[in-house]
């Protein structure tokens, strides 16, 4: 494993470990969809981490503001 791969995996671990229950639901949905598409959640996260993480955070913040 390269240093970059380790760093990306660590970011993904931190995303999951620090996620709220709402964020975990969204991560689970993304993971399920990637599996159905025959892809790895890690690979999708690495290829589009700038898209996945902020969208999870944004949706979660919107949900919290409506509570």
N, C-alpha and C positions, 0 to 999 in steps of 0.2 A: 504494500500500500504506500502510495506516495505521500509526502507531507501535505499536499493540497487535498488529497482524498481524506486524510485524517482530519484536517481542519473542517472540511465540508461535512463529514460524518459527525464531528463534534457539534457543529452548528445545528444539525438536524436533531441530535440528541437533546441539546439545550432547548430547541423549539418545542419538542414533545414534553420534556420534563417540566418546563415552565409554563405550559399551556393551561389555560382555564378549561373548565369542563366544556364550555361552548367551543373553544378552539380545538379541543380534542375531538369533538364530534365532527368538525369540519376536516380535520386531518384524517380521521377515520373514513369519511366519505371520499376524500381524494385518494387515500390508500386503496380503498375498495375499487374505485373506478380504474386506477392504474393497473390493479391486478386483473380486472376484467378485460382490460386492453392488452394484457400480456406484458406489462411494463413493470419496472421496479420503482417503488415510491422514491427511493434514494436517487435513482437516475433522473426521475422527473424533477425532484427537488433541486438537484444540482444544476440541471439544464435550465430551470426557470425559477431559481430561488428568489430572484427579485420580484417574481410575480406571485408565488405561492404564499410566502410568509406575510408580506404586507396585506394581501387580501384576507388572510385569516385574521390578522390583527384588526384590520379595518372593520370587517363584519362583526367581530366580537365587540368592538367599541360601540358600534351602532346598536347592537343588541342590548348592551349594558345601559345605554342612554335612554332606552325605551322602557326600562324596568321600573 
